[in-house]
Amino acid sequence: MLTIFFRAVILYTVSVAAVRLMGKRQIGQLQPYELVLAILIADLAAGPMSGAETPLAYGLVPIAALVIMHSAASLLGMKSPPFRRLLNGTARVLVLSGSIQYGELKRVCMTVSDLLEAVRANGVMNIHEVGTAVLETNGVLSVFPLSAKRAVSPEDMNLTVPPDEPASVLIADGERREQTIAQAGLSDQQIADFLHAQGVGDPRSVLLLALDSTGEAYLQTNAEGAQAVRAHMDVPVQQR
């Protein structure tokens, strides 16, 4: 029994290392050959893991061979575009200028119902709102709305907006972040006055107090049913 335990630990460690060598991808982002590799690694590890009579090398050697093949295929794919297209395939445009490309739909073996489902999964309710839809080589459908249907951006309205920056966390789980407070140029009195204005007397009851680059503060206490409060903190905010 102890032997099976250690064999399982070894094979699990080797399998995780092999998958890590494939890169940090989610399952839905795997190329077809990478998905096949992941399935084969799981199958090769299962035999020696569950059967003590099967030599451990029968799992380790094939897994090592698959990792070497994957590394070679990935390197060759980076060097040779034709080989990369052969290995991964090419992206297919299923909707172009608002029209479904039926020929492409047949080539990828998708029905109109499949297309509509994938469009809804991208947050677009109706197909007539889609300008372009591209089936990527990893099987993910990228959907782009028609120009008239997309959200208005500040650039469209000739507006200048401040750059996005992460908010400075001043208090989290009742603990003050002294370094962040100092970087924001805040004093203890300023924080105490702000909390008092929001009806908070004890900083230890603060679940989160964060301050963004515009001076807007996000405050929520750890009280049961407490709601988040957003208010402007009238203090100069230094650039981080």
C-alpha positions in Angstrom: 0.0 0.0 0.0 2.8 2.4 0.8 4.5 1.6 -2.5 1.3 2.6 -4.4 1.1 5.8 -2.4 4.7 6.8 -3.3 4.1 5.8 -6.9 1.1 8.0 -7.1 3.0 10.9 -5.6 5.9 10.5 -8.1 3.5 10.2 -11.1 1.4 13.1 -10.0 4.5 15.3 -9.6 5.8 14.3 -13.0 2.4 14.9 -14.7 2.1 18.3 -13.1 5.6 19.2 -14.2 4.8 18.0 -17.8 1.7 20.0 -18.0 3.5 23.1 -16.6 6.0 22.8 -19.4 3.2 23.3 -21.8 2.8 26.9 -20.5 0.2 28.6 -18.4 -2.9 28.0 -20.5 -6.5 27.3 -19.4 -8.2 24.2 -20.8 -10.3 26.3 -23.2 -7.1 27.9 -24.6 -5.3 24.6 -25.5 -4.5 24.0 -29.1 -5.7 20.6 -30.4 -2.3 18.9 -30.1 -1.9 20.2 -26.5 -5.3 18.9 -25.5 -4.3 15.4 -26.9 -1.1 15.6 -25.0 -2.8 16.4 -21.7 -5.2 13.4 -22.2 -2.4 11.1 -23.1 -0.4 12.1 -20.0 -3.3 11.4 -17.8 -3.8 8.0 -19.4 -0.2 7.1 -19.1 0.0 8.1 -15.5 -3.2 6.2 -14.5 -1.8 2.7 -15.4 1.3 2.6 -13.2 -0.4 4.6 -10.5 -3.2 2.1 -9.9 -1.3 -1.1 -10.7 1.7 -2.0 -8.5 2.7 -4.7 -10.9 3.3 -2.2 -13.8 6.8 -0.9 -13.8 7.0 2.8 -12.9 9.1 3.4 -16.0 6.2 2.4 -18.2 4.6 5.7 -17.2 7.6 8.0 -16.8 9.3 7.2 -20.1 6.3 7.8 -22.4 5.4 11.0 -20.5 9.0 12.3 -21.0 8.8 11.3 -24.7 5.5 13.3 -25.1 7.0 16.3 -23.4 10.0 16.2 -25.7 7.7 15.9 -28.7 5.6 18.9 -27.5 8.7 21.0 -27.0 10.0 20.1 -30.4 6.6 20.8 -32.1 6.3 24.2 -30.2 9.8 25.2 -31.3 9.2 24.2 -34.9 5.9 26.0 -34.9 7.6 29.2 -33.8 10.2 28.9 -36.5 7.9 27.7 -39.4 4.5 29.4 -40.0 3.4 26.6 -42.4 4.1 24.0 -39.8 2.3 26.1 -37.2 -0.8 26.3 -39.5 -0.6 22.5 -40.1 -0.4 21.9 -36.3 -2.9 24.4 -35.0 -5.1 25.1 -38.1 -6.2 28.6 -39.0 -8.8 31.0 -37.5 -12.1 31.0 -39.3 -14.3 34.1 -39.8 -17.9 32.9 -39.2 -19.6 36.3 -39.3 -18.3 39.1 -41.5 -19.8 42.5 -41.9 -22.9 41.3 -40.0 -23.5 38.3 -42.4 -23.1 34.6 -41.4 -20.5 32.9 -43.6 -22.3 29.6 -44.2 -19.4 28.0 -46.1 -17.1 28.6 -43.2 -19.8 27.3 -40.8 -19.9 24.0 -42.7 -16.1 23.7 -42.8 -15.9 23.9 -39.0 -18.9 21.6 -38.5 -21.0 24.1 -36.6 -24.7 24.6 -36.9 -26.4 28.0 -36.7 -27.7 27.0 -33.2 -24.1 26.4 -32.1 -23.1 29.8 -33.4 -26.0 31.5 -31.7 -25.1 29.8 -28.4 -21.5 30.9 -28.7 -22.5 34.5 -29.5 -24.7 34.6 -26.4 -21.8 33.2 -24.3 -19.8 36.3 -25.4 -22.5 38.5 -23.9 -24.3 39.4 -27.2 -28.0 38.7 -27.1 -28.8 38.9 -30.9 -26.8 37.8 -33.9 -27.8 40.9 -35.8 -25.7 42.9 -33.3 -22.6 41.0 -34.4 -20.2 42.6 -36.9 -17.5 40.0 -36.9 -17.1 36.6 -35.2 -13.9 34.6 -35.5 -13.4 31.0 -34.5 -9.9 30.9 -33.1 -7.6 28.0 -33.5 -8.2 26.9 -29.8 -11.9 26.7 -30.4 -12.9 30.0 -28.7 -15.2 32.3 -30.6 -14.2 35.9 -30.6 -17.2 38.2 -31.1 -17.0 41.9 -32.1 -20.2 43.9 -32.3 -21.3 46.2 -35.1 -19.8 49.7 -34.9 -23.3 51.1 -34.3 -23.9 48.6 -31.5 -20.7 48.9 -29.5 -20.4 50.9 -26.4 -19.4 54.6 -26.7 -15.8 55.2 -25.6 -14.3 58.4 -24.2 -12.3 58.7 -27.4 -15.6 58.8 -29.4 -16.7 61.7 -27.3 -13.3 63.4 -27.3 -13.0 63.1 -23.6 -9.7 62.9 -21.6 -9.9 60.4 -18.8 -7.2 59.8 -16.1 -5.1 56.6 -16.5 -6.4 53.5 -14.8 -4.4 52.8 -11.7 -4.9 50.3 -8.9 -6.5 51.8 -5.7 -4.3 52.3 -2.7 -5.5 49.9 0.1 -5.4 51.9 3.3 -7.1 49.4 5.6 -7.9 45.8 5.0 -9.5 43.3 7.5 -9.1 46.0 10.2 -5.3 46.3 9.7 -3.8 49.6 8.6 -1.4 49.6 5.7 1.1 52.1 7.1 3.3 52.2 4.0 0.4 52.8 1.7 -1.0 55.5 3.9 2.3 57.3 4.0 2.7 57.0 0.2 -0.8 58.6 -0.2 0.3 61.5 1.9 -2.4 60.9 4.5 -2.3 61.5 8.2 -3.9 59.5 11.0 -6.3 62.4 11.7 -7.4 62.6 8.0 -8.3 58.9 8.0 -10.0 59.2 11.4 -12.0 62.2 10.2 -13.1 60.4 7.0 -14.2 57.3 9.0 -16.1 59.4 11.5 -17.9 61.2 8.7 -19.0 57.8 7.4 -20.2 56.7 10.9 -17.2 54.4 11.6 -15.6 54.9 15.0 -13.2 51.9 15.1 -10.8 51.3 12.2 -10.7 47.6 13.3 -14.3 47.3 12.1 -13.2 48.3 8.5 -13.3 45.4 6.1 -11.7 47.5 3.3 -10.8 51.2 2.8 -9.3 51.9 -0.5 -8.5 55.2 -2.3 -8.1 55.6 -6.0 -6.1 58.2 -8.0 -9.1 60.6 -8.3 -9.6 60.8 -4.5 -12.7 58.5 -4.4 -12.7 56.2 -1.5 -14.3 52.7 -1.2 -15.3 51.9 2.4 -17.0 48.8 3.8 -17.2 47.5 7.3 -17.3 44.0 8.5 -20.7 44.4 10.1 -23.3 41.9 9.1 -25.2 43.2 6.0 -23.0 46.3 5.7 -23.1 48.0 2.3 -20.1 49.5 0.5 -19.8 53.3 0.6 -18.2 55.3 -2.1 -17.3 58.9 -1.1 -14.7 61.5 -2.0 -11.8 62.0 0.4 -10.9 65.6 0.5 -7.2 65.2 0.7 -4.4 65.5 -1.9 -3.5 62.2 -3.4 0.2 61.8 -4.3 1.3 59.9 -7.4 2.3 56.4 -6.6 
